[in-house]
Amino acid sequence: MEIKQRVREQFGAAAEAYVRSRSHAFGHDLGRLVEWAAVWPGELALDVATGGGHTGLALARHGARVILLDLTPRMLQAARRAAAERGVMPAGFLAAEAEALPLADRCVSLVTCRIAPHHFADPAAFVQEVARVLEPGGRFLLIDSLSPADHELDELVNELEQLRDPSHVRSYTLEEWCGFLAAAGLRLERVEVIYRRHEWDDWTVRSGMSEAARAALAGWLLDRERLCRFLDVEVDRGSIRSFRDDKVLILARLPYLPPQAALRPEG
């Protein structure tokens, strides 16, 4: 099945679960993103793959005019309801692909994307689109699952994610993210690794897994000792209680056009 269709089906079915998810709504990483964004009243921002709208609505509460964009119409409907319940009015809602943003060049000063690019078909194309729509000096703030540099662990972490959620494409290493940013002409300014823990039951139920599938996945993970050590898996009486999940927070910026380039003589 085509990647984007898998994403629409997975998140369309689980839209309300992601709106209610405490880790998405109140995670420490969200507070850090808002802090680093340093929004100013009235600036136009774009939140890509907004999901339940948690990031975009947090920016709106700090005064930004935020466009909420998502591939899945049912997620946008859930985000619209969440905005109404919170009394927040975004600048707009857009159903669109992250790799083909329906915005003009150089039209926003801030782009955010939180815990989503591991579902994207082409993250490099997405970052190119971010660079296109940003104004010179504009900021790009990204949070996503971070894959380890160790090749074996990288493969195992991504296999675990794909077994839990078939719409998962890949969690990337920091080196890969730096490559995407550099290729798009974005300058990396700050990086922070945020260590979170997932409650196993919440993590597996939210993705719509059956009880049998959850048990099989737990058995698969417990059979891989090195992965369990890396994820710091907590086991209680033979059942997985929680595990560590690394996220990376990145701030990048579109540089201003150098004066010598702007004033280059014709001919």
N, C-alpha and C positions, 0 to 999 in steps of 0.2 A: 504493500500500500504506500502511496506517495506520502512523504514526510508531513507535509502541511495538513493533509487530510487526517492523518493519525493524531496530530495535535488538536485539530478542531474537534474530533470525536472524544479524545481523552478529556480535554478541558471543558468542552460543552457539557459533558456528563457530570463533571465534578465542580462546576462553577461555584455553586453555593458553598461547597466545602472549602474552597480556597478563600472565599470572602470571610468565612468564619474562622479560618486558620489563625491561631494566636501567633505562631512563628512568623507568618507573613504580615500580620497586622501590627505586632508589637515588638518584633525582634530588635536586638541591640544594633544590628547592622542597619536597620532603617533609620534609627536615630543618628548614626554616624554619617549616613548618606546625606541626610537633611543638613547636618552640621557642616559637612564639607561643601555642600551646594551653595550655602550662604546666599540664598535667594534675596532679591530686592523686590519691593512692592511693584506690581504691574509688569514684571518681565515675562516674556512669552517662553514657555517651556513645553517640551514634548516628553511624555512618559511612554516608552515603547514596551509592548507586551505587558500592558498594565495589569492584566489579570483581574483581581478583585478591586483594583484601583488604590491600594494602600499607599503606594509611593506617590502617585500623582496627587492624591487628596492631601497627603501630608505636606507636599510642596505648596498646594493651594492654600492651606491654612496659614502658611507663612507669607502669603501675599502674591505668589506667582499666578499668572494666567496659564493654566495647564491644559494641554490637549492630551486626552487619554486615548491611546491607540492599542489595538489588539487584533490578532488574526481571527479570533473566535467571537462571533456575534453574541453568543450566550454569555460569554465572560463580560463583554461590554454592557449587556443588559444588567448583569449582576452589579457591575461597577456603578452604573447609573443609579440603581436602587440604593447602593451604599452611599453615594454622594447625596442623594435626597434625604436619607435618614440622618446624615451628619450635618445637613444644612450647608453643604459646600457646592458651589456652582462652578464646574470646570469650564474652560474656554470652548471645549468641544469634545466629541467622541468620534473616533475614526476606526472603521474595520479595514485593516490593510496589513500587508506583509512587511516585516522588518527590513527585508532586503529591497523593498521598492516603496519608500516612504512617499505618500502623495502630498508633498509639501514643496514649495519653491526653494531655490537655492538661497542660502544665507538668510533664513527667515526667523530662526530661534536662537536664543542666547544660552539655552541649557537643554541638554538631552539626558534623560536618565533611563536606565534599564536594570531591573532588579530580579535576580533569580529566574532568568528566562532563556538566555542565549544557548544553553545546553540543549534546547529544543529546536534551534534554528537550523535550517537546511544549509545556510552559507553564512557563517558569522563574519567572514572577511568582507563579503558584500554588504552586510549590515553596517559594519564600521565605516565602510566607504560612504554609505548613505548618511550616516551621522555626520561625517566630515562635510558632506555636501550641504546639508541643511543648517549647519551651525554658522553663525556670524563669526567674523574674525575676533579672536579673543574668547569665543564661546566655550563652555565647559561640557564635558561628557563624563558622566558618573555611571559606573558600571559595578554591579555586584552579581557574582555568579559562583556556582560551585567550582572549586579549584581542584584540579587533578594533580597528583604528585608527579614529580619529575622522574621518579623511578618507573621504568617501562612496565615491569610486571605488575606493580601496584596500580599504575595508570589503567592498564587493561582490566584488572579485577574490579576496580572502583566503577568503571564504566559498564562492565557486565552486570554488576549488582544493580545499578540504576536502570539499565535496560530491562532486566528481569522484573523489576518492580513497576516500571512504566514504559510501555513500548514506544511512546512518543519521544523518549530520551534519545538524542543523537550522540552527543559527546560533551563531557566536561573537559575543559582545556587547561593546559598548564600555564603558568605565568609567562613562560618564554613564548608560548603560542600567542597569548594576548598581546604581549609587547610587539610581536611581529605584525599582527593585524593593525595595531595602532600606527606603527611606523609606516607601513605600506599606504595607509590612508592620509598620511601627513599630519597626524595628531601627535602632540608632544606629551609624553608621560610626565606627570607632576608629583603624584603621591600614590603610594600603594600601602595597603594594610591587609594582613590576613586575619580574618575573624573566625574564631573557633566557636562553633555552635554544637549543641547536642540535639539529636532527634529522639523523641520517644518512639520506640519501634511501632507500637500499635497505632499511634496517630499517623505516622509516616506511611504505613502500608494501607491503612483503611482509607486515607484521604485519596489515594490513587485508584480506589475502587477494586482492590484485590479481594478475592474470595477467601474464606477462612482456610481452605485447602491450599490455595496458592501462597498465602502468607506463611503457612507452616512449611511448605516446600522451600520457600525462599530463606526462611530462618535456618533450615537444615543445610542448605547450600552454603550460607555464610559461615555457620559454625564449623563446617568441614574445611574451611580455609584459614588456617591458624595465622599465617602471616598477615592476611587482610584484617582479621579480627584484632590483632595487636595494633596495626596501623590505625584502625578506626576506634580503638579503645572501647571495644564492645563490652557492655555491662550485662552480665547474665545472672539471673536469679532463679535458682531451682530448675535449671535447664532451659529457661525461656529468656530470650533477648529482651532486655528492658530499654536500653538506649545505646546510642553510638555517637561518635564524634563526626562532624561534617564541616569541613573547611570551606569557607567562602573567601573570595578575594574582593576587596573594595579598591577600585581604581579611579583616579581623577586624571583626566587628560584634557588638553586644551588645543583648539585650533589657533595656531600662531597668527599674529597680525602680519599682513603683507610687508616685507622689508621695504623701507623707503627707497632703496636703490632700485628695487624691482618695479615699484609703483611709478618711478620717475624715469624709467629706461627710455632713452630717445628712440624715435622711429627710425627705421632703415638700418 
